[in-house]
Amino acid sequence: MTLQVALGQLNRAHDTDYGMLMAGTVLPLLIVFLIGARNFIADPAKGAVRG
């Protein structure tokens, strides 16, 4: 069961807590981006350097 599915089930069981729902879906994506951002930015920059 993924985090998003678990939060959806929690959402149906109780009132809608959009803050928790957004934190559960946006924070993991943000963490993955921040970990991969260094390589994502550095690799094209390496190819652009002449020399």
MARBA-628355 format. One record per residue: residue number from 1; x, y, z of N, C-alpha, C in turn. Coordinates in nm, 4 decimals. Example, Ala and Ser with C-alpha at 12.3 -4.5 7.8 and 13.67 -1.06 7.14 Angstrom:
<lokes>
k / n.X / n.Y / n.Z / ca.X / ca.Y / ca.Z / c.X / c.Y / c.Z
1 / 1.3190 / -0.5690 / 0.7800 / 1.2300 / -0.4500 / 0.7800 / 1.3200 / -0.3300 / 0.7800;
2 / 1.2850 / -0.2250 / 0.7080 / 1.3670 / -0.1060 / 0.7140 / 1.2900 / 0.0030 / 0.7870;
</lokes>
This chain:
<lokes>
k / n.X / n.Y / n.Z / ca.X / ca.Y / ca.Z / c.X / c.Y / c.Z
1 / 0.0857 / -0.1166 / 0.0000 / 0.0000 / 0.0000 / 0.0000 / 0.0904 / 0.1231 / 0.0000;
2 / 0.0646 / 0.2109 / -0.0928 / 0.1450 / 0.3324 / -0.1018 / 0.0977 / 0.4357 / 0.0003;
3 / 0.1805 / 0.5354 / 0.0201 / 0.1472 / 0.6415 / 0.1147 / 0.0216 / 0.7158 / 0.0721;
4 / 0.0071 / 0.7395 / -0.0568 / -0.1093 / 0.8126 / -0.1052 / -0.2378 / 0.7329 / -0.0826;
5 / -0.2339 / 0.6022 / -0.1023 / -0.3520 / 0.5186 / -0.0796 / -0.3877 / 0.5169 / 0.0679;
6 / -0.2870 / 0.5059 / 0.1535 / -0.3127 / 0.5054 / 0.2979 / -0.3737 / 0.6378 / 0.3428;
7 / -0.3224 / 0.7489 / 0.2901 / -0.3790 / 0.8783 / 0.3258 / -0.5205 / 0.8941 / 0.2724;
8 / -0.5485 / 0.8369 / 0.1570 / -0.6842 / 0.8417 / 0.1033 / -0.7821 / 0.7656 / 0.1909;
9 / -0.7396 / 0.6500 / 0.2418 / -0.8251 / 0.5732 / 0.3310 / -0.8448 / 0.6457 / 0.4636;
10 / -0.7406 / 0.7072 / 0.5138 / -0.7516 / 0.7866 / 0.6357 / -0.8455 / 0.9040 / 0.6133;
11 / -0.8400 / 0.9618 / 0.4956 / -0.9249 / 1.0750 / 0.4593 / -1.0724 / 1.0345 / 0.4607;
12 / -1.1040 / 0.9160 / 0.4129 / -1.2429 / 0.8710 / 0.4101 / -1.2939 / 0.8355 / 0.5498;
13 / -1.2038 / 0.7920 / 0.6366 / -1.2451 / 0.7511 / 0.7708 / -1.2735 / 0.8702 / 0.8615;
14 / -1.2111 / 0.9829 / 0.8335 / -1.2248 / 1.1011 / 0.9180 / -1.2554 / 1.2203 / 0.8284;
15 / -1.2673 / 1.3359 / 0.8895 / -1.2865 / 1.4571 / 0.8109 / -1.1628 / 1.4828 / 0.7250;
16 / -1.1798 / 1.5588 / 0.6202 / -1.0706 / 1.5873 / 0.5286 / -0.9704 / 1.6825 / 0.5936;
17 / -0.8479 / 1.6372 / 0.6041 / -0.7388 / 1.7193 / 0.6545 / -0.6439 / 1.7435 / 0.5380;
18 / -0.6686 / 1.8517 / 0.4653 / -0.5925 / 1.8769 / 0.3441 / -0.4457 / 1.9050 / 0.3724;
19 / -0.4141 / 1.9577 / 0.4876 / -0.2743 / 1.9802 / 0.5236 / -0.1975 / 1.8496 / 0.5305;
20 / -0.2551 / 1.7512 / 0.5968 / -0.1914 / 1.6199 / 0.6064 / -0.1840 / 1.5531 / 0.4703;
21 / -0.2878 / 1.5664 / 0.3923 / -0.2907 / 1.5066 / 0.2593 / -0.1830 / 1.5667 / 0.1697;
22 / -0.1681 / 1.6984 / 0.1731 / -0.0653 / 1.7638 / 0.0925 / 0.0745 / 1.7287 / 0.1424;
23 / 0.0921 / 1.7225 / 0.2741 / 0.2230 / 1.6876 / 0.3296 / 0.2628 / 1.5465 / 0.2883;
24 / 0.1674 / 1.4564 / 0.2846 / 0.1971 / 1.3183 / 0.2489 / 0.2258 / 1.2980 / 0.1022;
25 / 0.1801 / 1.3881 / 0.0179 / 0.2031 / 1.3699 / -0.1247 / 0.3138 / 1.4604 / -0.1775;
26 / 0.3278 / 1.5796 / -0.1237 / 0.4258 / 1.6748 / -0.1766 / 0.5633 / 1.6541 / -0.1127;
27 / 0.5687 / 1.6275 / 0.0164 / 0.6981 / 1.6149 / 0.0830 / 0.7846 / 1.5013 / 0.0282;
28 / 0.7304 / 1.3820 / 0.0032 / 0.8165 / 1.2783 / -0.0556 / 0.8704 / 1.3181 / -0.1934;
29 / 0.7887 / 1.3843 / -0.2745 / 0.8364 / 1.4290 / -0.4055 / 0.9433 / 1.5361 / -0.3908;
30 / 0.9258 / 1.6242 / -0.2965 / 1.0239 / 1.7292 / -0.2728 / 1.1562 / 1.6701 / -0.2244;
31 / 1.1499 / 1.5714 / -0.1381 / 1.2707 / 1.5067 / -0.0874 / 1.3450 / 1.4373 / -0.2009;
32 / 1.2734 / 1.3654 / -0.2853 / 1.3368 / 1.2986 / -0.3998 / 1.3997 / 1.4011 / -0.4929;
33 / 1.3309 / 1.5121 / -0.5171 / 1.3862 / 1.6154 / -0.6039 / 1.5130 / 1.6747 / -0.5436;
34 / 1.5104 / 1.7058 / -0.4144 / 1.6276 / 1.7670 / -0.3514 / 1.7478 / 1.6733 / -0.3522;
35 / 1.7240 / 1.5441 / -0.3388 / 1.8341 / 1.4478 / -0.3445 / 1.8897 / 1.4396 / -0.4862;
36 / 1.8016 / 1.4399 / -0.5862 / 1.8460 / 1.4262 / -0.7240 / 1.8791 / 1.5567 / -0.7935;
37 / 1.8509 / 1.6708 / -0.7308 / 1.8706 / 1.7999 / -0.7967 / 2.0171 / 1.8264 / -0.8268;
38 / 2.1051 / 1.7838 / -0.7412 / 2.2480 / 1.8075 / -0.7633 / 2.2918 / 1.7418 / -0.8942;
39 / 2.2532 / 1.6158 / -0.9153 / 2.2896 / 1.5474 / -1.0394 / 2.2129 / 1.6027 / -1.1576;
40 / 2.0897 / 1.6391 / -1.1359 / 2.0060 / 1.6909 / -1.2444 / 2.0637 / 1.8207 / -1.2997;
41 / 2.1186 / 1.9032 / -1.2126 / 2.1759 / 2.0309 / -1.2556 / 2.3204 / 2.0130 / -1.3007;
42 / 2.3962 / 1.9283 / -1.2344 / 2.5390 / 1.9151 / -1.2624 / 2.5662 / 1.8430 / -1.3941;
43 / 2.4890 / 1.7409 / -1.4290 / 2.5174 / 1.6634 / -1.5498 / 2.5048 / 1.7459 / -1.6777;
44 / 2.3980 / 1.8243 / -1.6996 / 2.3944 / 1.9080 / -1.8193 / 2.5025 / 2.0154 / -1.8182;
45 / 2.5390 / 2.0625 / -1.6992 / 2.6437 / 2.1639 / -1.6904 / 2.7783 / 2.1071 / -1.7320;
46 / 2.8046 / 1.9814 / -1.7039 / 2.9295 / 1.9169 / -1.7450 / 2.9388 / 1.9110 / -1.8978;
47 / 2.8277 / 1.8797 / -1.9621 / 2.8279 / 1.8698 / -2.1077 / 2.8380 / 2.0031 / -2.1756;
48 / 2.8041 / 2.1104 / -2.1069 / 2.8059 / 2.2429 / -2.1678 / 2.9421 / 2.3087 / -2.1611;
49 / 3.0316 / 2.2550 / -2.0770 / 3.1639 / 2.3153 / -2.0598 / 3.2546 / 2.2696 / -2.1731;
50 / 3.3166 / 2.3653 / -2.2404 / 3.4129 / 2.3322 / -2.3449 / 3.5528 / 2.3306 / -2.2864;
51 / 3.6326 / 2.2447 / -2.3411 / 3.7696 / 2.2508 / -2.2944 / 3.8432 / 2.1229 / -2.2985;
</lokes>
